[in-house]
């Protein structure tokens, strides 16, 4: 069944709406570029009474400019739209996909050597002054079998991009998770939102703020964003009333799942006589996916790129009765044709681009397709003995992690649920476990807090952790390694399993923070080693009772005393039961150690 679905996936606020069109009255396809003007004028006429939804291929841009010469008819549609009587509008849903699909034989359509050679050609054009920047693209090709809707739902969960779309035209299916708006038109008002400038997310809110600040202040990213914004201002100037092109928000840093992106917003009033075709002719494709100057960049890229982009970097969207039109730039977009699939990737090449790094970035983008997605919850474990201990600290940490991951957080609702849960408990020691899901749903459970007598025994795990793993800095249900190693430790009579990171530095236990006392001073590993800010740990640091310091398991062995803490057991004395041998000095402290682990 032919259908089109467009969804705004803004976390905890924003529109968060799904526009679903199905059973079209007709389907209109453009293959002959000479018919483009008639085609888009007809779409606009239909949109007076109907919804018109579909896509425009990037290659149409060459047909719209006379300087490119005559463009041949295309085997792939230059534009494809369905005409619908009504739209089904509702809140965005995230149904379970069932995973009824398979991706095989994923590979790039050019070799690394060919890619590096192409980038060098582009840089020669930059050095010659032909262009300032070019957005060079290539493709991942793969075999696909199964349900495209399941594939889309999984991608949607993995990439909660603001502009998602699933277009099904039978033999052509498009699954798009785009962060970029192309243009939005309401009546005679039009806005564009170019996106240029990227930085990786940090591992917690503090490093997030640092990364966002870096992106905002970085001259290279700002200059690239300004270049593309000026290009789009110029494009809008071709269709706007004099003096109405206004830049409203420059260099805004937006947060996504794994990246920060820099955007700017430009608005204008469309002058009388400019219709939908006039808009497309003058601003398509978006300058954010071509380069600058736009026409010369497109000319160079057409000679260098080995395949047509098709829908990738074109436009997907719909026109509505009342003069509204909303279109997105389809990046992070999959095109399926039968058993064949493809996804375009690319990057902006400038004078100082490093070809090897650009290639690595393109390879990394394949994870969007292949990485599995596992839903997780945020966790808080608290002690109740007539009152919830350190409740404010627990809620503060939960709020912080919710903000980092984009989870809904309603403190009043959570406090109320905790109050109802604990109201029925006796005045004994209880462990309260709270799980918060992405949509703000809260699950609570309680169990008797079991006392562990005496000195708590610790063992060093043979598994290391990676300090760049953001899940180490947040208490979540994404803790399979910790749970498995804790189970092994408990089976052998230990209270907890202690972990070291990729540098051999102590981090934390599976359920505790770790401390070592030396000459009357108590030390604990710094958070940067890859560990959770435990509530007891944070209280002790605030009171000046402990200090942060890089440590190894050898430091625990040499310590005058060892301690552990968590919200349920408090601050307890412990001992490390393991053997430590030393070998050639290297990197860590005065030497690189080998721990003979008990688990």
MARNUFI-147771 format. One record per residue (C-alpha): residue in one letter; residue number from 1; x, y, z. Coordinates in steps of 0.1 Angstrom, whole numbers. Layout:
resn / resi / X / Y / Z
a / NUM / X / Y / Z
...
// end
This chain:
resn / resi / X / Y / Z
x / 1 / 0 / 0 / 0
x / 2 / 14 / 34 / -10
x / 3 / 18 / 57 / 20
x / 4 / 39 / 85 / 34
x / 5 / 46 / 92 / 71
x / 6 / 64 / 123 / 84
x / 7 / 72 / 126 / 121
x / 8 / 88 / 152 / 143
x / 9 / 107 / 134 / 170
x / 10 / 115 / 162 / 195
x / 11 / 122 / 147 / 230
x / 12 / 99 / 158 / 259
x / 13 / 83 / 188 / 242
x / 14 / 81 / 203 / 208
x / 15 / 55 / 191 / 184
x / 16 / 62 / 154 / 185
x / 17 / 35 / 147 / 158
x / 18 / 30 / 121 / 131
x / 19 / 15 / 130 / 97
x / 20 / 3 / 98 / 80
x / 21 / -10 / 97 / 44
x / 22 / -23 / 65 / 28
x / 23 / -44 / 54 / -2
x / 24 / -35 / 82 / -26
x / 25 / -60 / 95 / -52
x / 26 / -31 / 94 / -76
x / 27 / 7 / 92 / -78
x / 28 / 26 / 118 / -99
x / 29 / 61 / 110 / -112
x / 30 / 86 / 134 / -128
x / 31 / 113 / 118 / -150
x / 32 / 116 / 143 / -179
x / 33 / 134 / 174 / -165
x / 34 / 119 / 196 / -192
x / 35 / 85 / 190 / -175
x / 36 / 96 / 202 / -141
x / 37 / 78 / 236 / -142
x / 38 / 45 / 221 / -152
x / 39 / 49 / 193 / -127
x / 40 / 54 / 216 / -96
x / 41 / 28 / 241 / -107
x / 42 / 3 / 212 / -109
x / 43 / 13 / 200 / -74
x / 44 / 6 / 234 / -60
x / 45 / -28 / 235 / -77
x / 46 / -37 / 201 / -62
x / 47 / -25 / 213 / -28
x / 48 / -54 / 238 / -27
x / 49 / -77 / 208 / -19
x / 50 / -54 / 179 / -12
x / 51 / -23 / 169 / 7
x / 52 / 6 / 162 / -17
x / 53 / 35 / 142 / -2
x / 54 / 67 / 127 / -16
x / 55 / 103 / 135 / -25
x / 56 / 125 / 154 / -49
x / 57 / 158 / 138 / -60
x / 58 / 190 / 158 / -58
x / 59 / 196 / 155 / -95
x / 60 / 167 / 178 / -103
x / 61 / 190 / 206 / -92
x / 62 / 210 / 202 / -124
x / 63 / 179 / 204 / -145
x / 64 / 168 / 237 / -128
x / 65 / 200 / 256 / -138
x / 66 / 205 / 265 / -175
x / 67 / 243 / 266 / -170
x / 68 / 244 / 228 / -165
x / 69 / 230 / 223 / -200
x / 70 / 203 / 199 / -210
x / 71 / 197 / 171 / -184
x / 72 / 187 / 137 / -197
x / 73 / 156 / 119 / -185
x / 74 / 163 / 98 / -154
x / 75 / 155 / 61 / -147
x / 76 / 150 / 71 / -111
x / 77 / 123 / 96 / -105
x / 78 / 134 / 132 / -103
x / 79 / 103 / 137 / -81
x / 80 / 75 / 114 / -69
x / 81 / 44 / 125 / -50
x / 82 / 12 / 110 / -38
x / 83 / -21 / 130 / -37
x / 84 / -42 / 124 / -6
x / 85 / -76 / 136 / 6
x / 86 / -66 / 138 / 43
x / 87 / -38 / 134 / 68
x / 88 / -40 / 113 / 99
x / 89 / -24 / 134 / 126
x / 90 / -15 / 120 / 160
x / 91 / 13 / 118 / 186
x / 92 / 44 / 100 / 175
x / 93 / 45 / 63 / 186
x / 94 / 74 / 40 / 190
x / 95 / 60 / 5 / 184
x / 96 / 82 / -26 / 188
x / 97 / 95 / -34 / 154
x / 98 / 98 / -72 / 157
x / 99 / 132 / -70 / 139
x / 100 / 118 / -88 / 108
x / 101 / 146 / -78 / 84
x / 102 / 182 / -84 / 76
x / 103 / 211 / -63 / 62
x / 104 / 239 / -81 / 44
x / 105 / 270 / -73 / 23
x / 106 / 273 / -38 / 35
x / 107 / 302 / -20 / 17
x / 108 / 311 / 14 / 2
x / 109 / 307 / 20 / -35
x / 110 / 343 / 32 / -39
x / 111 / 377 / 21 / -25
x / 112 / 396 / 40 / 1
x / 113 / 423 / 49 / -25
x / 114 / 396 / 63 / -49
x / 115 / 381 / 83 / -20
x / 116 / 414 / 98 / -10
x / 117 / 421 / 106 / -47
x / 118 / 387 / 124 / -51
x / 119 / 393 / 145 / -20
x / 120 / 427 / 155 / -33
x / 121 / 410 / 166 / -66
x / 122 / 385 / 187 / -46
x / 123 / 413 / 203 / -26
x / 124 / 431 / 213 / -58
x / 125 / 399 / 231 / -69
x / 126 / 399 / 249 / -35
x / 127 / 435 / 259 / -38
x / 128 / 428 / 272 / -73
x / 129 / 401 / 294 / -59
x / 130 / 373 / 277 / -78
x / 131 / 353 / 269 / -46
x / 132 / 356 / 273 / -8
x / 133 / 340 / 241 / 1
x / 134 / 324 / 210 / -15
x / 135 / 301 / 184 / 2
x / 136 / 315 / 152 / -13
x / 137 / 293 / 121 / -9
x / 138 / 295 / 84 / -15
x / 139 / 272 / 55 / -8
x / 140 / 269 / 24 / 13
x / 141 / 254 / -5 / -7
x / 142 / 238 / -35 / 9
x / 143 / 214 / -64 / 4
x / 144 / 180 / -61 / 22
x / 145 / 153 / -86 / 30
x / 146 / 123 / -84 / 53
x / 147 / 100 / -57 / 65
x / 148 / 110 / -21 / 57
x / 149 / 85 / -8 / 84
x / 150 / 104 / -28 / 111
x / 151 / 136 / -13 / 98
x / 152 / 123 / 22 / 100
x / 153 / 110 / 18 / 135
x / 154 / 144 / 5 / 147
x / 155 / 161 / 34 / 130
x / 156 / 137 / 58 / 146
x / 157 / 144 / 45 / 180
x / 158 / 182 / 47 / 174
x / 159 / 182 / 81 / 159
x / 160 / 156 / 104 / 174
x / 161 / 162 / 130 / 147
x / 162 / 137 / 160 / 145
x / 163 / 126 / 150 / 110
x / 164 / 117 / 114 / 103
x / 165 / 100 / 100 / 73
x / 166 / 89 / 67 / 59
x / 167 / 78 / 68 / 23
x / 168 / 65 / 37 / 6
x / 169 / 59 / 39 / -31
x / 170 / 59 / 1 / -36
x / 171 / 92 / -4 / -55
x / 172 / 108 / 26 / -39
x / 173 / 109 / 29 / -1
x / 174 / 126 / 57 / 18
x / 175 / 135 / 56 / 54
x / 176 / 148 / 90 / 66
x / 177 / 160 / 102 / 100
x / 178 / 172 / 137 / 92
x / 179 / 183 / 164 / 116
x / 180 / 179 / 191 / 90
x / 181 / 150 / 212 / 79
x / 182 / 152 / 223 / 42
x / 183 / 124 / 249 / 43
x / 184 / 91 / 256 / 60
x / 185 / 65 / 277 / 42
x / 186 / 34 / 291 / 58
x / 187 / 14 / 314 / 35
x / 188 / 39 / 339 / 22
x / 189 / 65 / 334 / 49
x / 190 / 94 / 310 / 44
x / 191 / 122 / 299 / 68
x / 192 / 153 / 278 / 63
x / 193 / 176 / 263 / 89
x / 194 / 210 / 254 / 75
x / 195 / 231 / 229 / 95
x / 196 / 269 / 230 / 94
x / 197 / 293 / 223 / 122
x / 198 / 296 / 192 / 143
x / 199 / 311 / 181 / 176
x / 200 / 308 / 148 / 195
x / 201 / 287 / 147 / 227
x / 202 / 305 / 145 / 260
x / 203 / 300 / 116 / 285
x / 204 / 281 / 136 / 310
x / 205 / 265 / 170 / 314
x / 206 / 297 / 187 / 324
x / 207 / 317 / 175 / 294
x / 208 / 286 / 181 / 272
x / 209 / 286 / 218 / 282
x / 210 / 323 / 219 / 274
x / 211 / 318 / 203 / 239
x / 212 / 288 / 225 / 231
x / 213 / 308 / 256 / 242
x / 214 / 337 / 245 / 220
x / 215 / 315 / 241 / 190
x / 216 / 298 / 275 / 196
x / 217 / 332 / 293 / 198
x / 218 / 352 / 273 / 173
x / 219 / 362 / 296 / 144
x / 220 / 364 / 269 / 118
x / 221 / 329 / 256 / 125
x / 222 / 315 / 291 / 127
x / 223 / 331 / 302 / 94
x / 224 / 317 / 271 / 76
x / 225 / 282 / 277 / 91
x / 226 / 284 / 314 / 82
x / 227 / 294 / 305 / 46
x / 228 / 264 / 282 / 41
x / 229 / 240 / 306 / 59
x / 230 / 251 / 334 / 35
x / 231 / 246 / 311 / 6
x / 232 / 210 / 303 / 17
x / 233 / 204 / 340 / 24
x / 234 / 214 / 347 / -12
x / 235 / 191 / 319 / -24
x / 236 / 162 / 333 / -4
x / 237 / 170 / 368 / -17
x / 238 / 160 / 356 / -52
x / 239 / 124 / 350 / -42
x / 240 / 120 / 374 / -12
x / 241 / 105 / 409 / -9
x / 242 / 132 / 435 / -6
x / 243 / 146 / 438 / 29
x / 244 / 128 / 409 / 44
x / 245 / 156 / 383 / 45
x / 246 / 165 / 382 / 82
x / 247 / 189 / 359 / 101
x / 248 / 172 / 352 / 134
x / 249 / 194 / 327 / 152
x / 250 / 231 / 323 / 143
x / 251 / 253 / 295 / 155
x / 252 / 227 / 278 / 176
x / 253 / 241 / 245 / 191
x / 254 / 215 / 216 / 190
x / 255 / 219 / 184 / 209
x / 256 / 213 / 150 / 194
x / 257 / 220 / 115 / 206
x / 258 / 257 / 113 / 199
x / 259 / 265 / 147 / 183
x / 260 / 261 / 185 / 187
x / 261 / 251 / 202 / 155
x / 262 / 254 / 240 / 147
x / 263 / 224 / 256 / 130
x / 264 / 213 / 290 / 119
x / 265 / 178 / 302 / 110
x / 266 / 169 / 326 / 82
x / 267 / 134 / 339 / 74
x / 268 / 119 / 359 / 46
x / 269 / 86 / 370 / 30
x / 270 / 80 / 356 / -4
x / 271 / 73 / 383 / -30
x / 272 / 42 / 383 / -51
x / 273 / 43 / 361 / -82
x / 274 / 67 / 335 / -68
x / 275 / 49 / 301 / -67
x / 276 / 60 / 267 / -54
x / 277 / 80 / 260 / -86
x / 278 / 97 / 294 / -82
x / 279 / 108 / 284 / -47
x / 280 / 122 / 250 / -58
x / 281 / 139 / 265 / -88
x / 282 / 157 / 291 / -67
x / 283 / 167 / 273 / -35
x / 284 / 169 / 236 / -45
x / 285 / 190 / 218 / -35
x / 286 / 200 / 231 / -1
x / 287 / 233 / 249 / -1
x / 288 / 242 / 229 / 30
x / 289 / 247 / 197 / 9
x / 290 / 265 / 212 / -21
x / 291 / 292 / 236 / -11
x / 292 / 301 / 272 / -19
x / 293 / 298 / 287 / -44
x / 294 / 268 / 265 / -50
x / 295 / 267 / 262 / -88
x / 296 / 305 / 256 / -92
x / 297 / 305 / 231 / -64
x / 298 / 277 / 211 / -79
x / 299 / 295 / 212 / -113
x / 300 / 327 / 198 / -97
x / 301 / 309 / 172 / -77
x / 302 / 289 / 159 / -107
x / 303 / 323 / 150 / -123
x / 304 / 338 / 135 / -92
x / 305 / 310 / 115 / -75
x / 306 / 307 / 81 / -91
x / 307 / 269 / 76 / -87
x / 308 / 238 / 98 / -87
x / 309 / 226 / 108 / -52
x / 310 / 189 / 101 / -60
x / 311 / 168 / 111 / -30
x / 312 / 199 / 115 / -7
x / 313 / 204 / 153 / -1
x / 314 / 173 / 161 / -22
x / 315 / 141 / 169 / -3
x / 316 / 112 / 150 / 13
x / 317 / 80 / 166 / 26
x / 318 / 45 / 176 / 18
x / 319 / 22 / 205 / 8
x / 320 / -10 / 212 / 26
x / 321 / -42 / 231 / 19
x / 322 / -38 / 267 / 31
x / 323 / -4 / 274 / 16
x / 324 / 17 / 253 / 39
x / 325 / 48 / 233 / 28
x / 326 / 73 / 215 / 49
x / 327 / 104 / 198 / 34
x / 328 / 135 / 183 / 50
x / 329 / 170 / 175 / 37
x / 330 / 172 / 137 / 35
x / 331 / 205 / 129 / 51
x / 332 / 209 / 98 / 73
x / 333 / 185 / 83 / 47
x / 334 / 180 / 48 / 34
x / 335 / 167 / 40 / -1
x / 336 / 153 / 5 / -7
x / 337 / 145 / -9 / -41
x / 338 / 135 / -45 / -38
x / 339 / 164 / -65 / -23
x / 340 / 188 / -36 / -29
x / 341 / 195 / -9 / -4
x / 342 / 217 / 22 / -2
x / 343 / 226 / 50 / 21
x / 344 / 245 / 81 / 12
x / 345 / 272 / 95 / 35
x / 346 / 294 / 125 / 30
x / 347 / 313 / 154 / 46
x / 348 / 322 / 190 / 38
x / 349 / 357 / 192 / 23
x / 350 / 376 / 225 / 29
x / 351 / 412 / 237 / 25
x / 352 / 425 / 221 / 56
x / 353 / 405 / 189 / 56
x / 354 / 425 / 157 / 62
x / 355 / 414 / 130 / 37
x / 356 / 421 / 101 / 61
x / 357 / 400 / 116 / 88
x / 358 / 372 / 124 / 64
x / 359 / 372 / 87 / 52
x / 360 / 371 / 75 / 88
x / 361 / 341 / 97 / 94
x / 362 / 323 / 81 / 65
x / 363 / 331 / 46 / 77
x / 364 / 318 / 55 / 112
x / 365 / 285 / 66 / 98
x / 366 / 277 / 30 / 88
x / 367 / 270 / 23 / 125
x / 368 / 237 / 41 / 119
x / 369 / 227 / 10 / 99
x / 370 / 244 / -19 / 117
x / 371 / 245 / -11 / 154
x / 372 / 217 / -26 / 174
x / 373 / 195 / -5 / 196
x / 374 / 186 / -15 / 231
x / 375 / 161 / 4 / 252
x / 376 / 174 / 13 / 286
x / 377 / 162 / 29 / 318
x / 378 / 178 / 52 / 343
x / 379 / 182 / 37 / 377
x / 380 / 183 / 51 / 413
x / 381 / 187 / 28 / 442
x / 382 / 179 / 43 / 476
x / 383 / 178 / 33 / 513
x / 384 / 146 / 37 / 532
x / 385 / 146 / 33 / 570
x / 386 / 116 / 54 / 579
x / 387 / 127 / 80 / 554
x / 388 / 144 / 80 / 520
x / 389 / 181 / 88 / 526
x / 390 / 197 / 115 / 505
x / 391 / 166 / 118 / 483
x / 392 / 175 / 153 / 470
x / 393 / 209 / 140 / 459
x / 394 / 193 / 110 / 441
x / 395 / 168 / 131 / 423
x / 396 / 195 / 156 / 413
x / 397 / 215 / 128 / 397
x / 398 / 184 / 113 / 380
x / 399 / 175 / 147 / 367
x / 400 / 210 / 153 / 353
x / 401 / 211 / 119 / 335
x / 402 / 176 / 124 / 322
x / 403 / 187 / 158 / 307
x / 404 / 217 / 142 / 292
x / 405 / 198 / 114 / 274
x / 406 / 167 / 134 / 266
x / 407 / 145 / 114 / 290
x / 408 / 113 / 130 / 303
x / 409 / 117 / 139 / 340
x / 410 / 88 / 151 / 362
x / 411 / 101 / 155 / 398
x / 412 / 68 / 161 / 414
x / 413 / 54 / 129 / 398
x / 414 / 84 / 109 / 410
x / 415 / 83 / 123 / 445
x / 416 / 46 / 114 / 447
x / 417 / 52 / 79 / 435
x / 418 / 80 / 73 / 460
x / 419 / 58 / 86 / 488
x / 420 / 30 / 62 / 479
x / 421 / 55 / 33 / 477
x / 422 / 72 / 39 / 510
x / 423 / 40 / 48 / 529
x / 424 / 32 / 11 / 532
x / 425 / 66 / -1 / 543
x / 426 / 76 / -9 / 579
x / 427 / 103 / 11 / 596
x / 428 / 130 / -14 / 587
x / 429 / 158 / -11 / 562
x / 430 / 145 / -13 / 527
x / 431 / 162 / -10 / 493
x / 432 / 141 / 11 / 469
x / 433 / 149 / 7 / 432
x / 434 / 135 / 33 / 407
x / 435 / 136 / 28 / 370
x / 436 / 128 / 58 / 347
x / 437 / 121 / 51 / 310
x / 438 / 126 / 76 / 282
x / 439 / 90 / 86 / 281
x / 440 / 90 / 94 / 318
x / 441 / 73 / 62 / 330
x / 442 / 85 / 52 / 365
x / 443 / 87 / 17 / 379
x / 444 / 94 / 12 / 416
x / 445 / 103 / -20 / 436
x / 446 / 114 / -27 / 471
x / 447 / 133 / -54 / 489
x / 448 / 148 / -58 / 524
x / 449 / 182 / -43 / 527
x / 450 / 205 / -72 / 536
x / 451 / 234 / -64 / 560
x / 452 / 268 / -78 / 551
x / 453 / 288 / -83 / 583
x / 454 / 326 / -76 / 587
x / 455 / 351 / -64 / 562
x / 456 / 338 / -66 / 527
x / 457 / 360 / -86 / 503
x / 458 / 368 / -73 / 468
x / 459 / 382 / -89 / 437
x / 460 / 396 / -73 / 406
x / 461 / 377 / -82 / 374
x / 462 / 397 / -95 / 345
x / 463 / 374 / -73 / 323
x / 464 / 385 / -37 / 316
x / 465 / 362 / -8 / 309
x / 466 / 366 / 21 / 284
x / 467 / 366 / 55 / 300
x / 468 / 350 / 70 / 268
x / 469 / 319 / 48 / 274
x / 470 / 292 / 73 / 284
x / 471 / 272 / 47 / 302
x / 472 / 299 / 44 / 329
x / 473 / 290 / 79 / 340
x / 474 / 252 / 73 / 344
x / 475 / 233 / 47 / 364
x / 476 / 213 / 28 / 338
x / 477 / 200 / -7 / 330
x / 478 / 228 / -9 / 304
x / 479 / 251 / -28 / 327
x / 480 / 255 / -63 / 314
x / 481 / 292 / -64 / 321
x / 482 / 288 / -52 / 357
x / 483 / 260 / -77 / 364
x / 484 / 279 / -106 / 350
x / 485 / 311 / -99 / 369
x / 486 / 292 / -92 / 401
x / 487 / 275 / -126 / 398
x / 488 / 309 / -143 / 394
x / 489 / 323 / -124 / 424
x / 490 / 294 / -132 / 447
x / 491 / 296 / -170 / 437
x / 492 / 332 / -170 / 450
x / 493 / 323 / -151 / 482
x / 494 / 333 / -116 / 473
x / 495 / 311 / -86 / 479
x / 496 / 320 / -67 / 448
x / 497 / 341 / -69 / 416
x / 498 / 365 / -39 / 410
x / 499 / 372 / -26 / 375
x / 500 / 402 / -9 / 358
x / 501 / 400 / 12 / 326
x / 502 / 419 / 10 / 294
x / 503 / 449 / 28 / 310
x / 504 / 449 / 4 / 340
x / 505 / 435 / 29 / 364
x / 506 / 409 / 20 / 390
x / 507 / 374 / 31 / 383
x / 508 / 347 / 16 / 405
x / 509 / 331 / -16 / 417
x / 510 / 300 / -31 / 400
x / 511 / 279 / -17 / 429
x / 512 / 302 / 5 / 448
x / 513 / 327 / 34 / 447
x / 514 / 362 / 26 / 458
x / 515 / 385 / 44 / 483
x / 516 / 421 / 40 / 496
x / 517 / 435 / 56 / 528
x / 518 / 472 / 65 / 530
x / 519 / 488 / 84 / 558
x / 520 / 454 / 96 / 571
x / 521 / 441 / 109 / 537
x / 522 / 414 / 90 / 519
x / 523 / 415 / 90 / 481
x / 524 / 390 / 80 / 454
x / 525 / 394 / 77 / 416
x / 526 / 384 / 108 / 397
x / 527 / 352 / 106 / 376
x / 528 / 372 / 110 / 344
x / 529 / 386 / 75 / 348
x / 530 / 351 / 62 / 339
x / 531 / 328 / 59 / 370
x / 532 / 295 / 69 / 385
x / 533 / 291 / 99 / 408
x / 534 / 278 / 79 / 437
x / 535 / 257 / 99 / 462
x / 536 / 278 / 89 / 492
x / 537 / 310 / 97 / 472
x / 538 / 297 / 131 / 463
x / 539 / 287 / 140 / 499
x / 540 / 322 / 129 / 511
x / 541 / 339 / 150 / 485
x / 542 / 317 / 181 / 493
x / 543 / 325 / 177 / 530
x / 544 / 363 / 175 / 522
x / 545 / 365 / 140 / 537
x / 546 / 381 / 124 / 506
x / 547 / 402 / 136 / 477
x / 548 / 404 / 125 / 440
x / 549 / 435 / 108 / 427
x / 550 / 444 / 84 / 399
x / 551 / 450 / 49 / 415
x / 552 / 458 / 14 / 405
x / 553 / 449 / -19 / 422
x / 554 / 485 / -18 / 436
x / 555 / 475 / 13 / 455
x / 556 / 447 / -6 / 471
x / 557 / 471 / -33 / 482
x / 558 / 495 / -8 / 496
x / 559 / 468 / 13 / 513
x / 560 / 465 / 16 / 551
x / 561 / 428 / 10 / 547
x / 562 / 403 / 3 / 518
x / 563 / 367 / 14 / 518
x / 564 / 336 / 11 / 496
x / 565 / 304 / 30 / 495
x / 566 / 269 / 30 / 480
x / 567 / 235 / 44 / 489
x / 568 / 224 / 12 / 507
x / 569 / 255 / 0 / 526
x / 570 / 268 / 35 / 533
x / 571 / 306 / 38 / 538
x / 572 / 322 / 5 / 547
x / 573 / 357 / -10 / 553
x / 574 / 368 / -34 / 527
x / 575 / 399 / -54 / 515
x / 576 / 412 / -63 / 481
x / 577 / 419 / -100 / 477
x / 578 / 442 / -103 / 446
x / 579 / 479 / -106 / 437
x / 580 / 498 / -78 / 419
x / 581 / 530 / -83 / 399
x / 582 / 550 / -56 / 382
x / 583 / 568 / -56 / 349
x / 584 / 586 / -30 / 326
x / 585 / 576 / 6 / 335
x / 586 / 551 / 20 / 310
x / 587 / 524 / 47 / 311
x / 588 / 507 / 41 / 345
x / 589 / 523 / 55 / 376
x / 590 / 558 / 41 / 381
x / 591 / 550 / 9 / 361
x / 592 / 526 / -12 / 342
x / 593 / 511 / -38 / 365
x / 594 / 495 / -72 / 359
x / 595 / 467 / -81 / 382
x / 596 / 461 / -118 / 388
x / 597 / 423 / -117 / 392
x / 598 / 402 / -140 / 413
x / 599 / 373 / -136 / 388
// end
